[in-house]
Amino acid sequence: MRTKLIEVALPLVEINDAAGTEKSIRHGHPSTLHLWWARRPLAACRAVLFASLVDDPESPEAPATLLDLIDRLDAPADRPDDWDDKPLAERRRDRLFALIARLSDFFTGAWRTNVTIEEHGQRLLAEGGFDLIHAHDWLVAFAGVTLKHAHKAPLLATVHATEYGRNRGQPTAEMPRAIHNVEWWLTYEAWRVICCSQFMADEIATAFRTPLDKLDVVPNGVDPTRFDALEGVDLTEFRRRYALDWEKIVFYVGRVVQEKGVHLLVEGLPRMLALRPDIKIVVAGTGGSLAGARARAAELGLGDKILFTGFIPDEDRDRLFKVADVAVFPSLYEPFGIVALEAMAARVPVVAASVGGLAEVVTNHENGLTIFPDSLDSLTWGVVHTLEHPEWSAARVANAYAMVRARFNWDTIARSTIEVYKRVIDERKRASW
């Protein structure tokens, strides 16, 4: 068994293709699946989603197999009038979907979305004219792999991050493990894999044993023109929504989750204030750690020195970059770090943890300051040093802006991506499926 997905969702979804037969199916999984899997003893399948519905698995009345259990599920509330006339396979499928809708989690929701994506993809590919399929991350892996096998079209995958990295090499809980397995499956099925940084290429090779010669590094990019348009614009009143005139804004934008290190900003703020009482931290973004970060800030008595904005529109995010005195990214794990590039494009000094893709973008004392990850002392030093040496910070800002325009513009990135496309298409023409 690899994941709940393979044991439960994929074999059972295939019921719509055959009922009571041993038809082989290539749909959403790299190996041929057979309906006998769904007829295996329920206990052997260890299907977490369904096991919770069986009060006593040892009871003689308990369903013996997953198919038996599906046949006992409630029919959908919105079932059509001809429900009883529908083929058994279709009724089983609809019962399953109705259950998943009631018990859906993030993983299951992503899989359900792929059913719709696949349907649209089948129609588009049937019209012809497509040379390859490009899938971004595990969230569309189910549809991407299905369409690949159905149409014998090469699959290109871009992996932006991994559960292996998010969980520091230990994706052991049920959800991370399921996602990790789908990520491996996507890289296995892909003709080539695009990574956003060399760090991510190394991580994918380590986590999934993907051959290095199958990986291409194409970074993300940023368009500086949206920030250039704000040059010379009076943002004084906008700034006063977030800080007093005499305060220095230390700006973080991104997801508020453990891996982004926002908790370090909260814990490190008292140290920063001891050296620079004029600091005001502004945290823009949402995430699972937001409530905890707010509570901890209140516990430390920092309510007037740190502002959690929650979600903000892109326009306000861009303006905050322009009025900020420092942009700080104390990540514990960062595949690339597009927000650091955005800060550079906005011409704000950058302080970033030397981790992952951030370490490939930020060069210490050249285009920003790098700090040790998970270190309050280093974080404090980076922020305070930036504020106390504005002339050095200005020099780094100029270097950073020039680098963004030269290396991380979308024209350059588009050309690199097209080269990967050409290679895949050419190799497919010369290969037998």
N, C-alpha and C positions, 0 to 999 in steps of 0.2 A: 504494500500500500504506500502511495506517495502522499496523496492528499485526500481530503474529503471530497474535493471536486471530482477527482478521478473515480472514486468509489461510488459516489452518489449522483452528482449532477450530470456528468457527461453520459454514463451508460443509460440513465433513466430518460434523459432528453431524447436519446436515440429511439425510444419506444415509438415515437411518431413515424419512424421509418419502417418499422416492422412489428408485427404482433404475432407472437406464437411461432416465429420462425427463428432460425439460427443465422439470419442474414448478417454478413460481415459489413461493418460500417467504418468509413473513414470520415469522421466528423468531429473536429475539435480535439483530437488527440493524435500524437505521432504514431501510435501503433493501432492496428486493427482491433476494434472492440466487438464483442459479441453479446447478444442479449442474455446469454446464460449467466453473465456476471450479476445481473439484477435478480436472477433466480437462485443465487447462492443463499445459504442460510443467513438469516438476519444477523445472528451473533458474529458470524465470520466477517461480515462487512464492516462492523464497528462504525456504523454511520451515525455520527453524533447528532446530526440534524433530526434523524428519525427515531433514534433510540429513546429520546426523551418522551416520545409519544407512546411508548409501550410500557404500561404500568408494571407488568410482570412477564419478562421474556420467557420464563420457564412455564408459564401457564399453557395448558393445552389449547386454549382459545387464542393465544398470541399468534400473530402472523408469522409464518415460517420464513418467508423471503421478503425482499424489498417490494417485489411486484404485488405480493399478497397485501402488504401494508398499504401500498398506493391504492389498491382496489377498495380499501376500507376508508380512505380519506373522504372528507366531505366534498361534494361536487361544488364547483365555483358558484358563488351567489349570483353571478351575472350569466349563468349558462343559457345558451340559446334554447328555443322551443324544441329543436330537433336533437337535443342532447342524447336521448336514449337511442336515436338512430345512428349516432356517430360511431365510427369504428372504435373498437376497444383501445387501440393504440392512442387515438386522439383523446379519448376520455381520460386515459391514464396521464397523458401529458398535461392536460388542463387541470387535473386534480393536483399534480405535482406543482405546477406554476402557482396555483391558488395557495398552496401551503407555503411555498417559498415567499410569496408576497406577504404572508402574515408573519413569517419568522425571519425576514430578510436582515442580513448584516451587510457590512460594506463589501465584503468579498462577493457575497451572493448577488448584491445589487449590481456590482460591476459585471458579473457573468450574465445577468438578465439583460443588461444594456447591450451586451455583445450579441444577443440573439437578434435584436433589432438592427444593429450595425451589420450583421451578417446578411440579413434579408435584403437590405439596401445594396450591400456590396455584390450580392449574387446578381441582382438586376443590372447593376452597372457593368460588371464584368461580362455578363451575357451579351451585352451590346458590342463588346469588343473594343479594341483600340488601346488597351492598357498593357504596359510592358512589365510592370512590377507592382508589388504591394509594399507599402511602407508603414510599419506599425510603430507607434511610440509607447513604450513601456508595457507592462503586463496588463494594464487596464483594457487593452484591445487585443491581447494575445489570442483569446479564444476565437474571435472572428478572423483575425489575420491568418492563423494557421489553417482554419477551416477553408478559407477562400484559396489559400495556397494550394492545398491538395485538390480542391474541387476543380480548379482551373489550371493547375500545373504552372502557376506563375511564381517567379522567385519572390521570396519574402525578405525584405530588408527591415531590420529592427534598430530603433534608437533607444538606448537605455539611459535614462536620466539619473536614476538612483536605484539602490537595491535595499531590500529588507536586511540583507546580510550586513550592510554598512550601517543602516539605521540602528540595528540591534547589536552593534559592535562585535559582529561575527558570531552571534548566538541567537538566531531567529527561531527560538524553541517553542514559544507560545503558539497556540493553534492558528490564529490568524496570520502572524508573520511567517510561520512555516508554510502555510498554504500559498501565500504570495510568493515566497522564496522559490517554491517548486514551480510555479507558473513562470517566474522570471527565468529559471533555468531552461524550462521547456521552450520559451520564446527564443532564447539565444541558441538553443540546439537546432530549432527548426529554421532559423534565419540563414539566408545565404551569406550575408555579412552583417556585422553589428557596428553601429556608429555609437561612439562614446563622446561625451562632452569635454572630457579632459583625460590626460594620461593617467591621472589617479584612478579615474573610473575604469579605464582600460585594464589597469593592473588589478583592480578589485573584481571585475568581471572574470578575468582569467583565473583569479584565485578562488572565487566563490563558486563558479560554474564550470571550471576546467575548460573554458572556451579557448581554443587555439589562438595564440597571439596574432598569427597571420590572417585571422578572420576578423580582426578588429580594426576599425578606422577611427581616428580622433578628429572630430570636427567640433570646435567650441561653439558656445552660444554667442550671441552678439547683442549689440544695443545701438539704438538710433539716437545720437546726441542732439538732433535738431529740435526735439520737443523741449529739451532743457535750454538750448540756445535761444529759443523763442522767448524765454523768461528773462534773458539778460536785459538789464536796465529797467525792468518792471518794478514798481514800488510795491513790495510785499510786506511793508511795515505792519499794517493792520492785520494781515493774515498771520504774521508771526506772533502778534500779541494774543492770538487765540490759544497759543501753546506755551508761551513763556513771557516773563517780564523783560523789559528792554535791556536790563543789565545782566540778564542770565545768558549763559552759553548753552545752546541746544546740542545735546548729544543724541543723535538720531539712530534708531534701529527700525528697520522695516522688514517684515517677513512673517513666516508662521511662528506662532508662540508655542513651541513644543520643546521638549527636553533637548533634542539634538542641536537646536539653534542657540542654546546657551543664554537665553533671556534671564534665567534664574541667576546667572553670574552677574548680570547688570544690577539686579536687585541687591544681591549680597555684597557686591563691590561698591555700591553707591556710597555708603558711609565712609569708606576709605577715600573715595574721590572727594567728597565734600570736606573732609578734614584738610585737604590740600587746596581745593578750589571750591569755596562755598557758592560760587556763582553757577555751578553746573545744574542743568535741568535735563533729565533724560526723557525723551519722548519715544514710546514704543508703539508702532503702528502695525496692526495685524491681529489675527485671531488664531486660536488653536487650543488644544487640549490642556495646555499649561497656563492659560490666561487667568483663570480664576485663582489658581494657586499663587501665581506671581503677584496678583493684586493683593491677596490676603497677606502674603509675606511682607510686601511693601508697607501695608498698614500696620502690621505687627512691629516693624522696625521704625515706625513713626516717620515714614518717608512720603506721606501722602501729597505734600506740596512740592516735592522735588522729582517726582517721576509720574508721568502721565501715560496711561494706557488708553489709546484712542479707539481700540477695536478696529473694525474694518473702516478703511477710508477710500474714497474714489481715487482713480489714477491721477486726476488733476491735482488733488490735495497732496498726494504722495510726491509728485514732481515739485510742487511748491515747497514742501517740507525739506526736500533735498537742497533746494536753493537757499533756504534760510538757515539751514543747520550749520553749526560750527565744526562738528565732527560727525562722521558716519561710522558706526561701530558694529562689527559682526563677530561676536565671540563664539562661533559655532564649535561644536564638538565633532560634527560630521557634516561635510559639505561637498557634494559631488562636483560642483562647479562654482557657484557663487555669483549669479547674475546680478544680485543687488549691489555687489561691490563694483561691478562695471557701471551700473547705473549711477552710483555715487561719483565715480570718476568722470562720467560723462556730464554730471551736474556740477563738476568742479568743486567738490567738497572733500576735505581731507579724509582719508580712509584709515581706520584701524581694524585689522582683521586677524583672527586666529590663524596660525600657520598649520592649517589642516586641509587635506583633500585638494579640491580644485582651487580653493582660495590661495593656496601656496603657489600655484602656477600663475595666478593673476597678479597678486600683490608681492612686490619685491621690496624687502625692508630698506627703508631710508632712500628709496628711489622713487617709487610711485605711491607709497603708503608706509604704514608701520605694521609689522607683524608681531603678534604676541603669542605667548605659549598658551596652548589650549587648556581650559579648566584651571586657570591660575588667576586668582583675584589680584595678586600683586602685579602680574604682568599686564592685566587688563587696566588696572589703575594707572600704571606707568604710561601705557600707550595713549590713554585719553588725556592725561595731564600734560605729557610731553607735547602733544599736538597743540594744546591750548597755550602753553607757555612759550612756544617757539613759532610764532605765526610766519616768520620769514622762511623758515625751513619747510613748514607745512605748505606755503604757497609754491615753493619750488617743486615739491612732490606732486602737488595738484597739477601743475603745468605738464610735468612728465606723464602723469596718468592720463590726462586728457589727450595728449598726442598719441599715446599708445592705443587708447580706445579707438581713435579715428583710423589708425593705421592697421591694427591687427584684428579688431573685433567689429568691423563694419559688416553689414549684411551682404554686400556685394561679394566680398572675399569668402564669406561663409557659404553663400549660395553656390559659388564656383566650386568650392571643395565638395559640397554635397552632390552637385551634378556629376563630378568626376566619379564618385562612388556609384551613382546611378548608371553611368555609362559602363563601368566595369562589370556590374552585376548583369546588365542586359547583354553585354557582349559574351560573358561567360555562359549565360543561359542559352544563347544561340548555338554555342559550340558543345553543349552538354546534352546527353540523352537523359530524360527524366527517369 
